[in-house]
Amino acid sequence: MEGKTIIVTGANSGIGKATTVELLKQRGRVIMACRDQVRAEEVARDIALEAGPGHGEVLVKQLDLASLKSVRGFCDEIIKEEHRIDVLINNAGVYQCPYSKTEQGFEMQFGVNHLGHFLLTNLLLDLLIKSAPSRIIVVSSKLYKYGEINFEDLNSEQSYDKAFAYARSKLANLLFTYELAQRLEDTGVTVNALTPGIVNTNLGRHVHIPLLVKPLFNLASWAFFKSPQEGAQTSVFLASSPDVDGVQGKCFANCQEEELLPKATDEDMAKKLWDISEVMVGITT
């Protein structure tokens, strides 16, 4: 990855942090796009130490995916300052949070996990195309299987179930990947998704675990969940491996292509979601 510039959203913890460490070890130049810049700068110092001597360069930039204004500001800065982007890793996410809304009034999980990344990717597309061959990576989840896209209630105003809302946002990630892949044919930019599996990170901080069960849960998570380093392997593989040169619109798990349910590659659904997402984030084409 030497000489390549990579953007990782949510790079200050969990899978994003582990991905950043591995790409720095490969001498990549990583831009950590994080909501809390002060905390991210502290983490960046730890990451540089963890990556060891001879690592690549690490930069921190503020990006709040719950604010479309922040996304636009971040992209303006990147386009002004960077002459190329080789890899964009849409990694950040919120998981099963209590009902809340983004700055623009979108349900938080759909707004951050899908719409924020949708706008980010679209605003950086010209630079990614100019930098081709380049790659876009979308971190989804196997929980997409439990999601449905209800176009009548994308904001969960009629009813809110935090697990369902998360699953829907992860299904949206896959439909976005599918539609974007069609649009990127013959541009030299590839887009692929991945499902990292169950990883022991702070993503589950909103999940309530009864006090009596907590020790058992902690033991089980230590024994059976992947470490962030293990969870990051597929992201690193898709960012750096020559094995996926030219591979387009697929989903991977454990560095292998995985078969998706038909609803994740539904052409009509993907197109409709794209069109509605454009309206929601204010993209005019």
C-alpha positions in Angstrom: 0.0 0.0 0.0 3.0 2.3 -0.1 2.2 5.5 -1.9 -1.5 4.9 -1.6 -4.0 7.1 0.3 -6.8 5.4 2.1 -9.8 7.0 4.0 -11.2 4.9 6.8 -14.4 6.2 8.5 -14.7 5.4 12.2 -11.0 4.7 12.4 -10.6 5.5 16.0 -12.0 2.2 17.5 -12.9 -1.4 16.8 -12.5 -2.7 13.3 -11.7 0.7 11.9 -8.7 1.1 14.3 -7.5 -2.4 13.5 -7.8 -1.8 9.8 -5.8 1.4 10.1 -3.0 -0.4 12.0 -2.8 -3.1 9.3 -2.8 -0.6 6.4 -0.1 1.5 8.1 2.0 -1.6 8.5 1.7 -2.0 4.7 3.0 1.6 4.5 -0.2 3.1 3.4 -1.1 6.7 4.0 -4.3 6.6 6.1 -6.8 9.4 6.7 -8.7 8.7 9.9 -12.2 10.2 9.4 -13.7 10.5 12.9 -16.4 12.3 14.7 -14.3 13.2 17.8 -11.1 14.7 16.4 -9.4 15.2 19.8 -10.0 11.5 20.8 -9.0 10.4 17.3 -5.7 12.3 17.5 -4.9 10.5 20.8 -5.8 7.1 19.2 -3.6 8.0 16.1 -0.6 8.2 18.4 -1.3 4.7 19.8 -2.0 3.4 16.3 1.4 4.7 15.0 3.2 2.9 18.0 1.2 -0.3 17.3 2.1 -0.2 13.6 5.8 -0.2 14.5 8.8 1.3 12.8 8.7 2.1 9.1 4.9 2.5 9.0 3.0 4.7 6.7 1.6 8.1 7.4 -1.5 8.7 9.5 -3.7 11.8 9.4 -6.9 12.7 11.3 -9.8 14.6 9.9 -13.1 15.5 11.5 -16.2 13.8 10.0 -19.6 13.4 11.6 -21.7 11.2 9.5 -24.8 12.3 11.4 -24.4 15.7 9.9 -24.6 16.1 6.1 -23.0 19.6 6.5 -20.0 17.9 8.2 -19.9 15.3 5.3 -19.8 18.1 2.7 -17.2 20.0 4.6 -15.0 16.9 5.0 -15.3 16.2 1.2 -14.5 19.8 0.3 -11.4 19.6 2.3 -10.3 16.3 0.9 -10.9 17.4 -2.7 -8.9 20.6 -2.1 -6.0 18.9 -0.3 -5.7 15.5 -1.9 -4.7 14.8 -5.5 -5.8 11.2 -5.2 -7.8 8.7 -3.1 -6.9 5.1 -3.7 -9.3 3.4 -1.2 -12.4 4.6 0.6 -13.5 2.3 3.5 -17.0 3.1 4.7 -16.5 1.5 8.1 -18.2 3.7 10.7 -21.5 2.7 12.2 -23.9 3.0 15.1 -25.6 -0.2 16.4 -29.0 -0.5 18.1 -29.0 2.9 19.7 -32.1 4.3 21.3 -34.4 6.3 18.9 -32.7 9.5 18.0 -32.3 11.6 14.9 -29.4 13.0 12.9 -28.9 16.8 12.4 -31.1 16.6 9.3 -33.9 14.7 11.1 -33.1 11.1 9.8 -33.4 8.1 12.1 -29.8 7.8 13.5 -28.9 4.3 12.3 -30.2 4.8 8.8 -28.8 8.3 8.7 -25.3 7.4 9.8 -24.8 3.8 8.5 -26.4 4.5 5.1 -27.1 8.1 4.2 -23.9 9.6 5.6 -21.8 7.1 3.7 -24.0 7.5 0.6 -23.3 11.2 0.4 -19.6 10.8 1.3 -19.1 8.3 -1.5 -20.9 10.3 -4.1 -19.1 13.5 -3.3 -15.7 11.7 -3.5 -16.6 9.7 -6.7 -14.9 12.1 -9.2 -11.7 12.0 -7.2 -11.8 8.2 -6.9 -12.5 7.9 -10.7 -9.6 10.2 -11.4 -7.4 8.0 -9.1 -8.4 4.7 -10.8 -7.7 1.9 -10.3 -9.2 2.6 -6.9 -11.5 0.8 -4.5 -14.6 1.5 -2.4 -15.3 -0.9 0.5 -18.6 -1.0 2.4 -18.8 -2.7 5.8 -22.2 -4.3 6.2 -23.3 -7.1 8.6 -24.9 -10.5 8.4 -27.8 -9.0 10.3 -28.9 -7.5 7.0 -30.9 -10.8 6.7 -33.4 -9.5 9.2 -33.9 -6.1 7.5 -36.5 -4.8 5.1 -36.7 -1.5 3.3 -40.0 0.1 4.1 -40.1 3.1 1.8 -43.2 4.4 3.6 -41.3 4.7 7.0 -37.5 5.1 6.4 -37.3 7.4 9.4 -39.0 4.8 11.7 -41.6 7.4 12.7 -44.5 5.0 12.7 -42.6 2.4 14.8 -39.1 1.9 16.0 -37.3 -1.3 16.7 -33.6 -0.7 17.2 -32.5 -4.2 16.0 -34.7 -4.0 12.9 -33.5 -0.4 12.2 -29.9 -1.6 12.3 -30.6 -4.6 10.1 -32.4 -2.3 7.6 -29.4 0.1 7.5 -27.0 -2.9 6.8 -29.4 -4.1 4.0 -29.3 -0.6 2.6 -25.4 -0.8 2.6 -25.6 -3.9 0.4 -28.2 -2.5 -2.0 -26.1 0.7 -2.3 -23.0 -1.5 -3.1 -25.0 -3.4 -5.8 -26.3 -0.2 -7.5 -23.0 1.6 -7.2 -21.2 -1.3 -8.9 -23.5 -1.0 -11.9 -22.8 2.7 -12.1 -19.0 2.2 -11.9 -18.7 -0.3 -14.7 -15.7 0.6 -16.9 -14.5 3.5 -14.6 -11.6 1.5 -13.0 -13.2 2.0 -9.6 -14.5 -1.2 -7.8 -16.9 -1.4 -5.0 -17.4 -4.4 -2.7 -19.0 -5.0 0.6 -18.1 -7.3 3.5 -19.7 -8.8 6.6 -17.0 -9.0 9.4 -18.9 -11.4 11.7 -19.3 -11.0 15.4 -16.5 -8.9 16.6 -15.7 -7.8 20.2 -15.8 -4.0 19.9 -17.6 -1.2 21.6 -20.3 -1.1 18.8 -22.7 -3.0 21.2 -22.5 -0.3 23.9 -26.3 0.4 23.5 -27.2 -3.3 24.0 -28.5 -3.9 27.5 -27.1 -7.0 29.3 -28.5 -7.8 32.7 -26.0 -7.4 35.5 -26.1 -11.1 36.5 -25.5 -12.3 33.0 -22.7 -9.8 32.3 -19.7 -12.0 33.5 -21.0 -14.9 31.4 -21.5 -12.7 28.4 -18.0 -11.2 28.8 -16.5 -14.7 29.0 -18.5 -15.8 25.9 -17.4 -12.8 23.9 -13.8 -13.4 24.8 -14.1 -17.1 23.8 -16.2 -16.9 20.7 -16.2 -13.3 19.3 -13.5 -12.3 16.8 -10.9 -9.8 18.0 -10.9 -6.4 16.2 -7.8 -7.6 14.4 -9.5 -10.7 13.1 -12.6 -8.7 12.2 -10.5 -6.3 10.2 -8.9 -8.9 8.0 -11.5 -8.8 5.2 -11.4 -5.0 5.1 -7.6 -5.1 4.7 -7.9 -7.9 2.1 -10.4 -5.9 0.0 -8.3 -2.7 0.3 -4.9 -4.3 -0.6 -5.1 -7.7 -2.2 -4.3 -8.1 -5.9 -6.7 -11.1 -5.8 -9.7 -8.7 -5.9 -8.4 -6.5 -8.8 -11.4 -5.8 -11.0 -13.8 -7.7 -8.7 -17.1 -5.6 -8.7 -20.3 -5.6 -6.6 -19.6 -8.6 -4.5 -19.8 -9.3 -0.7 -17.1 -11.0 1.2 -16.8 -12.7 4.6 -13.5 -14.1 6.0 -11.8 -13.0 2.8 -14.0 -15.2 0.6 -16.9 -14.2 -1.6 -20.3 -15.0 0.1 -23.7 -15.5 -1.4 -26.3 -13.0 -0.5 -30.0 -13.3 -0.1 -31.9 -12.2 -3.2 -33.2 -9.1 -1.4 -29.7 -7.7 -1.1 -29.2 -7.8 -4.9 -32.8 -6.7 -5.9 -32.2 -4.4 -8.9 -35.5 -2.5 -8.6 -35.1 -2.1 -4.8 -31.5 -0.9 -5.2 -32.4 1.7 -7.9 -35.4 3.0 -5.8 -33.3 3.3 -2.7 -30.6 5.1 -4.6 -33.1 7.6 -6.0 -34.7 8.3 -2.6 -31.3 8.5 -0.9 -30.3 11.2 -3.5 -33.4 13.3 -2.6 -32.8 12.7 1.2 -29.2 13.9 1.1 -29.8 16.7 -1.4 -27.8 15.4 -4.4 -29.1 16.8 -7.7 -28.0 15.1 -10.9 
